[in-house]
Amino acid sequence: MTGAEWFSSAHGGLNRYFTDLHGALAKIDEISVSAKAFGDAPVGAGSWGPTGGSTLTRARAAFLDRDALTPGTVLDRHFCLYGPLAVRNPLVVHFHGPWAAESRLAGEGAKAVRAKYFVERLRYARADRFVVLSDHFKRLLVGDYGVREGKVAVIPPGVDLDRFQVPEDTADTGTVLCVRRLEKRMGIDVLIRGWAEVVAEHPDARLVIVGTGSAEAELRALAARQPSIRFTGSVSDDELTELYARADLTVVPSLALEGFGLIALESLAAGRAPVVSDCGGLPDSVRDLDASLIVPPGRAEALAARIIAALNGTRPDPKQCRAQAEAFSWAVAARRHRDLYAELVGR
């Protein structure tokens, strides 16, 4: 397995997924798994060095690392830029999102976006299989990258059910939690614009926004006149668990390029209903629980109305949320990966 960064060194959905999938695969006796990314590696895994530094230097270090590619080994690449070539080894590519399109939405210039798209196509060309988290990203991969549909496997992610627990005290607190990278496509500005309507109905309501990103200054300025909104910046795993325990519900208001939304599964595992936008694979986490938790993306009024309803009590209870999360276990996801790897090596 080759990734971008280990989650302990760089928080983010891709890094959380990569780290947790490695841990789940390592528990399967009939396969041997090795993995590398940048940052502090967990026990049994490796690192190409610290996070940071130039992109070119990092890419070169990862590209030249072929130590684990013995005959019969499957290479599972989780970020197109990092990892060696799979010359004679079966190659699986995890498509976590369109790197070029994400860069365009973040405001990068056309030349940089074209270069990233070229790198993506080049690194995908040799793949034997692709793994995506939702049907939405399968359609995107087929439509925008020309990948043959039969090469794409949809394997939903898992959630760490041991890390998150439903607290015994579930009294209402009026707290709404949003855990996101602070980027334009995450829709946090929509949430902030609609928050005044929430406070008009629930004067004691509080919005806690966790995360960092390139849009942080802009979002803080937008929220400056609303004292009921608090930004925490980056937090530790223990702090995040405590924030879930103190919240009534969570919000995931993404606008574009959402493959699944691991944060929604974390919320469910902690017994907290997530209100999510109808964006990409996000609805997959809650559709079978309560379809009314899904709201149109970019609609501040609709988002505010659903939050108000949730604070009024119209939301799944903690036990229902936890039961929904238990349908997404890492053990199941890891077994499906094992079967895919075995197919590629003819076992």
Contacts in CASP RR format, 6 or more apart in sequence:
PFRMAT RR
TARGET T0000
AUTHOR 0000-0000-0000
METHOD contacts of the structure
MODEL  1
MTGAEWFSSAHGGLNRYFTDLHGALAKIDEISVSAKAFGDAPVGAGSWGP
TGGSTLTRARAAFLDRDALTPGTVLDRHFCLYGPLAVRNPLVVHFHGPWA
AESRLAGEGAKAVRAKYFVERLRYARADRFVVLSDHFKRLLVGDYGVREG
KVAVIPPGVDLDRFQVPEDTADTGTVLCVRRLEKRMGIDVLIRGWAEVVA
EHPDARLVIVGTGSAEAELRALAARQPSIRFTGSVSDDELTELYARADLT
VVPSLALEGFGLIALESLAAGRAPVVSDCGGLPDSVRDLDASLIVPPGRA
EALAARIIAALNGTRPDPKQCRAQAEAFSWAVAARRHRDLYAELVGR
1 18 0 8 1.000
1 21 0 8 1.000
1 22 0 8 1.000
1 25 0 8 1.000
1 33 0 8 1.000
1 34 0 8 1.000
1 35 0 8 1.000
1 36 0 8 1.000
1 76 0 8 1.000
1 78 0 8 1.000
2 35 0 8 1.000
2 36 0 8 1.000
2 37 0 8 1.000
2 62 0 8 1.000
2 75 0 8 1.000
2 76 0 8 1.000
2 77 0 8 1.000
2 78 0 8 1.000
2 79 0 8 1.000
2 82 0 8 1.000
2 83 0 8 1.000
2 84 0 8 1.000
3 14 0 8 1.000
3 15 0 8 1.000
3 18 0 8 1.000
3 35 0 8 1.000
3 36 0 8 1.000
3 37 0 8 1.000
3 77 0 8 1.000
3 78 0 8 1.000
3 79 0 8 1.000
3 82 0 8 1.000
3 83 0 8 1.000
4 10 0 8 1.000
4 14 0 8 1.000
4 15 0 8 1.000
4 18 0 8 1.000
4 37 0 8 1.000
4 38 0 8 1.000
4 78 0 8 1.000
4 79 0 8 1.000
4 81 0 8 1.000
4 82 0 8 1.000
5 15 0 8 1.000
5 37 0 8 1.000
5 38 0 8 1.000
5 39 0 8 1.000
5 51 0 8 1.000
6 15 0 8 1.000
6 18 0 8 1.000
6 19 0 8 1.000
6 37 0 8 1.000
6 38 0 8 1.000
6 39 0 8 1.000
6 40 0 8 1.000
6 41 0 8 1.000
6 42 0 8 1.000
6 45 0 8 1.000
6 47 0 8 1.000
7 15 0 8 1.000
7 16 0 8 1.000
7 18 0 8 1.000
7 19 0 8 1.000
7 20 0 8 1.000
8 19 0 8 1.000
8 39 0 8 1.000
8 40 0 8 1.000
8 42 0 8 1.000
9 38 0 8 1.000
9 39 0 8 1.000
9 40 0 8 1.000
9 50 0 8 1.000
9 51 0 8 1.000
10 38 0 8 1.000
10 39 0 8 1.000
10 51 0 8 1.000
11 211 0 8 1.000
11 234 0 8 1.000
12 181 0 8 1.000
13 261 0 8 1.000
13 262 0 8 1.000
13 263 0 8 1.000
14 78 0 8 1.000
14 79 0 8 1.000
14 96 0 8 1.000
15 37 0 8 1.000
16 262 0 8 1.000
17 78 0 8 1.000
17 96 0 8 1.000
17 157 0 8 1.000
17 262 0 8 1.000
18 35 0 8 1.000
18 37 0 8 1.000
18 78 0 8 1.000
19 42 0 8 1.000
20 158 0 8 1.000
20 160 0 8 1.000
20 330 0 8 1.000
21 157 0 8 1.000
21 330 0 8 1.000
21 333 0 8 1.000
21 334 0 8 1.000
21 337 0 8 1.000
22 33 0 8 1.000
22 35 0 8 1.000
22 42 0 8 1.000
22 45 0 8 1.000
23 42 0 8 1.000
23 330 0 8 1.000
24 158 0 8 1.000
24 330 0 8 1.000
24 331 0 8 1.000
24 333 0 8 1.000
24 334 0 8 1.000
25 31 0 8 1.000
25 33 0 8 1.000
25 334 0 8 1.000
25 337 0 8 1.000
25 338 0 8 1.000
26 33 0 8 1.000
26 44 0 8 1.000
27 331 0 8 1.000
27 334 0 8 1.000
28 334 0 8 1.000
28 335 0 8 1.000
28 338 0 8 1.000
30 338 0 8 1.000
31 338 0 8 1.000
31 341 0 8 1.000
34 44 0 8 1.000
34 45 0 8 1.000
34 46 0 8 1.000
34 68 0 8 1.000
35 41 0 8 1.000
35 45 0 8 1.000
35 46 0 8 1.000
36 45 0 8 1.000
36 46 0 8 1.000
36 47 0 8 1.000
36 48 0 8 1.000
36 62 0 8 1.000
36 65 0 8 1.000
36 68 0 8 1.000
36 83 0 8 1.000
37 45 0 8 1.000
37 46 0 8 1.000
37 47 0 8 1.000
37 48 0 8 1.000
37 78 0 8 1.000
37 82 0 8 1.000
38 47 0 8 1.000
38 48 0 8 1.000
38 49 0 8 1.000
38 50 0 8 1.000
38 51 0 8 1.000
38 52 0 8 1.000
38 58 0 8 1.000
38 82 0 8 1.000
39 47 0 8 1.000
39 48 0 8 1.000
39 49 0 8 1.000
39 50 0 8 1.000
39 51 0 8 1.000
40 47 0 8 1.000
41 47 0 8 1.000
48 58 0 8 1.000
48 61 0 8 1.000
48 62 0 8 1.000
48 65 0 8 1.000
48 82 0 8 1.000
49 61 0 8 1.000
52 58 0 8 1.000
55 81 0 8 1.000
58 81 0 8 1.000
58 82 0 8 1.000
59 81 0 8 1.000
59 82 0 8 1.000
62 81 0 8 1.000
62 82 0 8 1.000
62 83 0 8 1.000
62 84 0 8 1.000
63 82 0 8 1.000
63 83 0 8 1.000
63 84 0 8 1.000
63 85 0 8 1.000
64 84 0 8 1.000
65 83 0 8 1.000
65 84 0 8 1.000
66 84 0 8 1.000
69 75 0 8 1.000
69 84 0 8 1.000
69 86 0 8 1.000
69 89 0 8 1.000
71 88 0 8 1.000
71 89 0 8 1.000
72 89 0 8 1.000
72 90 0 8 1.000
72 345 0 8 1.000
73 89 0 8 1.000
74 89 0 8 1.000
74 90 0 8 1.000
74 91 0 8 1.000
74 92 0 8 1.000
74 341 0 8 1.000
74 344 0 8 1.000
74 345 0 8 1.000
75 83 0 8 1.000
75 84 0 8 1.000
75 86 0 8 1.000
75 89 0 8 1.000
75 90 0 8 1.000
75 91 0 8 1.000
75 92 0 8 1.000
76 92 0 8 1.000
76 94 0 8 1.000
76 337 0 8 1.000
76 341 0 8 1.000
77 83 0 8 1.000
77 86 0 8 1.000
77 91 0 8 1.000
77 92 0 8 1.000
77 93 0 8 1.000
77 94 0 8 1.000
77 123 0 8 1.000
78 94 0 8 1.000
78 96 0 8 1.000
79 96 0 8 1.000
80 93 0 8 1.000
80 99 0 8 1.000
80 119 0 8 1.000
80 120 0 8 1.000
80 123 0 8 1.000
80 124 0 8 1.000
81 99 0 8 1.000
81 119 0 8 1.000
81 123 0 8 1.000
85 126 0 8 1.000
86 126 0 8 1.000
90 128 0 8 1.000
90 129 0 8 1.000
90 341 0 8 1.000
90 344 0 8 1.000
90 345 0 8 1.000
91 126 0 8 1.000
91 127 0 8 1.000
91 128 0 8 1.000
91 129 0 8 1.000
92 127 0 8 1.000
92 128 0 8 1.000
92 129 0 8 1.000
92 130 0 8 1.000
92 131 0 8 1.000
92 340 0 8 1.000
92 341 0 8 1.000
92 344 0 8 1.000
93 123 0 8 1.000
93 124 0 8 1.000
93 127 0 8 1.000
93 129 0 8 1.000
93 130 0 8 1.000
93 131 0 8 1.000
94 130 0 8 1.000
94 131 0 8 1.000
94 132 0 8 1.000
95 130 0 8 1.000
95 131 0 8 1.000
95 132 0 8 1.000
95 137 0 8 1.000
95 141 0 8 1.000
95 152 0 8 1.000
96 133 0 8 1.000
96 259 0 8 1.000
97 137 0 8 1.000
97 140 0 8 1.000
97 257 0 8 1.000
97 259 0 8 1.000
98 120 0 8 1.000
98 140 0 8 1.000
98 144 0 8 1.000
98 145 0 8 1.000
98 257 0 8 1.000
99 116 0 8 1.000
99 117 0 8 1.000
99 119 0 8 1.000
99 120 0 8 1.000
100 113 0 8 1.000
100 114 0 8 1.000
100 116 0 8 1.000
100 117 0 8 1.000
100 120 0 8 1.000
101 113 0 8 1.000
101 144 0 8 1.000
101 257 0 8 1.000
102 185 0 8 1.000
102 257 0 8 1.000
103 109 0 8 1.000
103 112 0 8 1.000
103 113 0 8 1.000
103 116 0 8 1.000
104 110 0 8 1.000
104 113 0 8 1.000
105 183 0 8 1.000
105 184 0 8 1.000
105 185 0 8 1.000
105 256 0 8 1.000
105 257 0 8 1.000
106 183 0 8 1.000
106 184 0 8 1.000
106 185 0 8 1.000
106 214 0 8 1.000
107 184 0 8 1.000
120 145 0 8 1.000
121 145 0 8 1.000
124 130 0 8 1.000
124 145 0 8 1.000
124 147 0 8 1.000
127 147 0 8 1.000
127 151 0 8 1.000
128 151 0 8 1.000
128 344 0 8 1.000
129 151 0 8 1.000
129 152 0 8 1.000
129 153 0 8 1.000
129 340 0 8 1.000
129 344 0 8 1.000
130 141 0 8 1.000
130 147 0 8 1.000
130 151 0 8 1.000
130 152 0 8 1.000
130 153 0 8 1.000
131 152 0 8 1.000
131 153 0 8 1.000
131 154 0 8 1.000
131 155 0 8 1.000
131 337 0 8 1.000
131 340 0 8 1.000
132 138 0 8 1.000
132 141 0 8 1.000
132 152 0 8 1.000
132 153 0 8 1.000
132 154 0 8 1.000
132 155 0 8 1.000
132 259 0 8 1.000
133 154 0 8 1.000
133 155 0 8 1.000
133 156 0 8 1.000
133 157 0 8 1.000
133 259 0 8 1.000
133 260 0 8 1.000
133 261 0 8 1.000
133 281 0 8 1.000
134 154 0 8 1.000
134 156 0 8 1.000
134 259 0 8 1.000
134 260 0 8 1.000
134 280 0 8 1.000
134 281 0 8 1.000
134 284 0 8 1.000
135 154 0 8 1.000
135 281 0 8 1.000
135 284 0 8 1.000
136 258 0 8 1.000
136 259 0 8 1.000
136 280 0 8 1.000
136 281 0 8 1.000
137 259 0 8 1.000
137 260 0 8 1.000
137 280 0 8 1.000
137 281 0 8 1.000
138 149 0 8 1.000
138 152 0 8 1.000
138 154 0 8 1.000
141 147 0 8 1.000
141 152 0 8 1.000
142 148 0 8 1.000
142 149 0 8 1.000
142 152 0 8 1.000
153 336 0 8 1.000
153 340 0 8 1.000
155 333 0 8 1.000
155 336 0 8 1.000
155 337 0 8 1.000
155 340 0 8 1.000
156 260 0 8 1.000
156 284 0 8 1.000
156 328 0 8 1.000
156 333 0 8 1.000
157 260 0 8 1.000
157 262 0 8 1.000
157 265 0 8 1.000
157 328 0 8 1.000
157 333 0 8 1.000
158 262 0 8 1.000
158 265 0 8 1.000
158 328 0 8 1.000
158 329 0 8 1.000
158 330 0 8 1.000
158 332 0 8 1.000
158 333 0 8 1.000
159 262 0 8 1.000
159 265 0 8 1.000
159 266 0 8 1.000
159 268 0 8 1.000
159 269 0 8 1.000
159 325 0 8 1.000
159 328 0 8 1.000
159 329 0 8 1.000
159 330 0 8 1.000
160 269 0 8 1.000
160 330 0 8 1.000
161 269 0 8 1.000
161 325 0 8 1.000
161 326 0 8 1.000
161 329 0 8 1.000
163 237 0 8 1.000
163 241 0 8 1.000
163 269 0 8 1.000
164 241 0 8 1.000
164 244 0 8 1.000
164 266 0 8 1.000
164 269 0 8 1.000
164 270 0 8 1.000
164 271 0 8 1.000
164 325 0 8 1.000
165 270 0 8 1.000
166 270 0 8 1.000
166 271 0 8 1.000
166 318 0 8 1.000
166 319 0 8 1.000
166 321 0 8 1.000
166 322 0 8 1.000
167 245 0 8 1.000
167 270 0 8 1.000
167 318 0 8 1.000
170 317 0 8 1.000
170 318 0 8 1.000
172 248 0 8 1.000
172 311 0 8 1.000
173 206 0 8 1.000
173 246 0 8 1.000
173 247 0 8 1.000
173 248 0 8 1.000
174 202 0 8 1.000
174 204 0 8 1.000
174 205 0 8 1.000
174 206 0 8 1.000
174 248 0 8 1.000
174 311 0 8 1.000
175 205 0 8 1.000
175 206 0 8 1.000
175 207 0 8 1.000
175 208 0 8 1.000
175 246 0 8 1.000
175 247 0 8 1.000
175 248 0 8 1.000
176 198 0 8 1.000
176 205 0 8 1.000
176 206 0 8 1.000
176 207 0 8 1.000
176 208 0 8 1.000
176 247 0 8 1.000
176 248 0 8 1.000
176 249 0 8 1.000
176 250 0 8 1.000
176 251 0 8 1.000
176 307 0 8 1.000
176 311 0 8 1.000
177 208 0 8 1.000
177 210 0 8 1.000
177 243 0 8 1.000
177 244 0 8 1.000
177 247 0 8 1.000
177 249 0 8 1.000
177 250 0 8 1.000
177 251 0 8 1.000
177 267 0 8 1.000
177 272 0 8 1.000
178 188 0 8 1.000
178 191 0 8 1.000
178 207 0 8 1.000
178 208 0 8 1.000
178 209 0 8 1.000
178 210 0 8 1.000
178 250 0 8 1.000
178 251 0 8 1.000
178 252 0 8 1.000
178 253 0 8 1.000
179 210 0 8 1.000
179 211 0 8 1.000
179 240 0 8 1.000
179 243 0 8 1.000
179 250 0 8 1.000
179 263 0 8 1.000
179 266 0 8 1.000
180 186 0 8 1.000
180 187 0 8 1.000
180 188 0 8 1.000
180 209 0 8 1.000
180 210 0 8 1.000
180 211 0 8 1.000
180 252 0 8 1.000
180 254 0 8 1.000
180 263 0 8 1.000
181 211 0 8 1.000
181 212 0 8 1.000
181 213 0 8 1.000
182 188 0 8 1.000
182 209 0 8 1.000
182 211 0 8 1.000
182 212 0 8 1.000
182 213 0 8 1.000
182 214 0 8 1.000
182 215 0 8 1.000
182 216 0 8 1.000
182 219 0 8 1.000
183 213 0 8 1.000
183 214 0 8 1.000
183 215 0 8 1.000
184 214 0 8 1.000
184 215 0 8 1.000
184 255 0 8 1.000
185 254 0 8 1.000
185 255 0 8 1.000
185 256 0 8 1.000
185 257 0 8 1.000
186 215 0 8 1.000
186 253 0 8 1.000
186 254 0 8 1.000
186 255 0 8 1.000
187 253 0 8 1.000
187 254 0 8 1.000
187 255 0 8 1.000
187 277 0 8 1.000
187 297 0 8 1.000
187 298 0 8 1.000
188 209 0 8 1.000
188 215 0 8 1.000
188 219 0 8 1.000
188 253 0 8 1.000
189 215 0 8 1.000
189 218 0 8 1.000
189 219 0 8 1.000
189 222 0 8 1.000
190 253 0 8 1.000
190 255 0 8 1.000
190 297 0 8 1.000
190 298 0 8 1.000
190 299 0 8 1.000
190 300 0 8 1.000
190 303 0 8 1.000
191 207 0 8 1.000
191 251 0 8 1.000
191 253 0 8 1.000
191 300 0 8 1.000
191 303 0 8 1.000
192 207 0 8 1.000
192 219 0 8 1.000
192 222 0 8 1.000
192 223 0 8 1.000
192 226 0 8 1.000
192 229 0 8 1.000
193 222 0 8 1.000
193 300 0 8 1.000
194 300 0 8 1.000
194 301 0 8 1.000
194 303 0 8 1.000
194 304 0 8 1.000
195 207 0 8 1.000
195 223 0 8 1.000
195 226 0 8 1.000
195 228 0 8 1.000
195 229 0 8 1.000
195 304 0 8 1.000
196 226 0 8 1.000
197 300 0 8 1.000
197 301 0 8 1.000
197 304 0 8 1.000
197 305 0 8 1.000
197 308 0 8 1.000
198 205 0 8 1.000
198 207 0 8 1.000
198 304 0 8 1.000
198 307 0 8 1.000
198 308 0 8 1.000
198 311 0 8 1.000
199 205 0 8 1.000
199 226 0 8 1.000
199 228 0 8 1.000
201 308 0 8 1.000
201 311 0 8 1.000
202 308 0 8 1.000
202 311 0 8 1.000
205 228 0 8 1.000
205 311 0 8 1.000
206 228 0 8 1.000
206 229 0 8 1.000
206 230 0 8 1.000
207 226 0 8 1.000
207 228 0 8 1.000
207 229 0 8 1.000
207 230 0 8 1.000
208 230 0 8 1.000
208 232 0 8 1.000
208 243 0 8 1.000
208 247 0 8 1.000
209 219 0 8 1.000
209 223 0 8 1.000
209 229 0 8 1.000
209 230 0 8 1.000
209 231 0 8 1.000
209 232 0 8 1.000
210 232 0 8 1.000
210 233 0 8 1.000
210 234 0 8 1.000
210 235 0 8 1.000
210 240 0 8 1.000
210 243 0 8 1.000
211 231 0 8 1.000
211 232 0 8 1.000
211 233 0 8 1.000
211 234 0 8 1.000
211 235 0 8 1.000
212 233 0 8 1.000
212 234 0 8 1.000
216 231 0 8 1.000
216 233 0 8 1.000
219 231 0 8 1.000
220 231 0 8 1.000
223 229 0 8 1.000
223 231 0 8 1.000
232 239 0 8 1.000
232 243 0 8 1.000
235 243 0 8 1.000
241 270 0 8 1.000
244 250 0 8 1.000
244 266 0 8 1.000
244 267 0 8 1.000
244 270 0 8 1.000
244 271 0 8 1.000
244 272 0 8 1.000
245 270 0 8 1.000
247 272 0 8 1.000
248 272 0 8 1.000
248 310 0 8 1.000
248 311 0 8 1.000
248 315 0 8 1.000
249 267 0 8 1.000
249 272 0 8 1.000
249 273 0 8 1.000
249 274 0 8 1.000
249 275 0 8 1.000
249 307 0 8 1.000
249 310 0 8 1.000
249 311 0 8 1.000
249 315 0 8 1.000
250 263 0 8 1.000
250 264 0 8 1.000
250 267 0 8 1.000
250 272 0 8 1.000
250 273 0 8 1.000
250 274 0 8 1.000
250 275 0 8 1.000
251 274 0 8 1.000
251 275 0 8 1.000
251 276 0 8 1.000
251 303 0 8 1.000
251 307 0 8 1.000
252 258 0 8 1.000
252 261 0 8 1.000
252 263 0 8 1.000
252 264 0 8 1.000
252 267 0 8 1.000
252 274 0 8 1.000
252 275 0 8 1.000
252 276 0 8 1.000
252 277 0 8 1.000
252 282 0 8 1.000
253 275 0 8 1.000
253 276 0 8 1.000
253 277 0 8 1.000
253 297 0 8 1.000
253 298 0 8 1.000
253 303 0 8 1.000
254 261 0 8 1.000
254 276 0 8 1.000
254 277 0 8 1.000
254 279 0 8 1.000
254 280 0 8 1.000
254 282 0 8 1.000
254 297 0 8 1.000
255 277 0 8 1.000
255 279 0 8 1.000
255 297 0 8 1.000
255 298 0 8 1.000
256 279 0 8 1.000
256 297 0 8 1.000
257 280 0 8 1.000
258 277 0 8 1.000
258 279 0 8 1.000
258 280 0 8 1.000
258 281 0 8 1.000
258 282 0 8 1.000
259 280 0 8 1.000
259 281 0 8 1.000
259 282 0 8 1.000
260 281 0 8 1.000
260 282 0 8 1.000
260 284 0 8 1.000
260 285 0 8 1.000
261 276 0 8 1.000
261 281 0 8 1.000
261 282 0 8 1.000
261 285 0 8 1.000
263 274 0 8 1.000
264 274 0 8 1.000
264 276 0 8 1.000
264 282 0 8 1.000
264 285 0 8 1.000
264 286 0 8 1.000
265 285 0 8 1.000
265 325 0 8 1.000
265 328 0 8 1.000
267 273 0 8 1.000
267 274 0 8 1.000
267 321 0 8 1.000
268 274 0 8 1.000
268 285 0 8 1.000
268 286 0 8 1.000
268 289 0 8 1.000
268 321 0 8 1.000
268 322 0 8 1.000
268 324 0 8 1.000
268 325 0 8 1.000
269 321 0 8 1.000
269 322 0 8 1.000
269 325 0 8 1.000
270 321 0 8 1.000
271 318 0 8 1.000
271 319 0 8 1.000
271 321 0 8 1.000
271 322 0 8 1.000
271 325 0 8 1.000
272 318 0 8 1.000
272 321 0 8 1.000
273 286 0 8 1.000
273 289 0 8 1.000
273 290 0 8 1.000
273 293 0 8 1.000
273 310 0 8 1.000
273 315 0 8 1.000
273 316 0 8 1.000
273 321 0 8 1.000
274 285 0 8 1.000
274 286 0 8 1.000
274 293 0 8 1.000
275 293 0 8 1.000
275 295 0 8 1.000
275 303 0 8 1.000
275 306 0 8 1.000
275 307 0 8 1.000
275 310 0 8 1.000
276 282 0 8 1.000
276 283 0 8 1.000
276 285 0 8 1.000
276 286 0 8 1.000
276 293 0 8 1.000
276 294 0 8 1.000
276 295 0 8 1.000
277 294 0 8 1.000
277 295 0 8 1.000
277 296 0 8 1.000
277 297 0 8 1.000
277 298 0 8 1.000
277 303 0 8 1.000
278 294 0 8 1.000
278 295 0 8 1.000
278 296 0 8 1.000
278 297 0 8 1.000
279 297 0 8 1.000
282 294 0 8 1.000
283 291 0 8 1.000
283 294 0 8 1.000
285 324 0 8 1.000
285 328 0 8 1.000
286 293 0 8 1.000
286 294 0 8 1.000
286 324 0 8 1.000
287 294 0 8 1.000
288 324 0 8 1.000
288 327 0 8 1.000
289 316 0 8 1.000
289 320 0 8 1.000
289 321 0 8 1.000
289 324 0 8 1.000
290 315 0 8 1.000
290 316 0 8 1.000
292 306 0 8 1.000
292 309 0 8 1.000
292 314 0 8 1.000
293 306 0 8 1.000
293 315 0 8 1.000
293 316 0 8 1.000
295 302 0 8 1.000
295 303 0 8 1.000
295 306 0 8 1.000
296 302 0 8 1.000
309 315 0 8 1.000
316 324 0 8 1.000
END
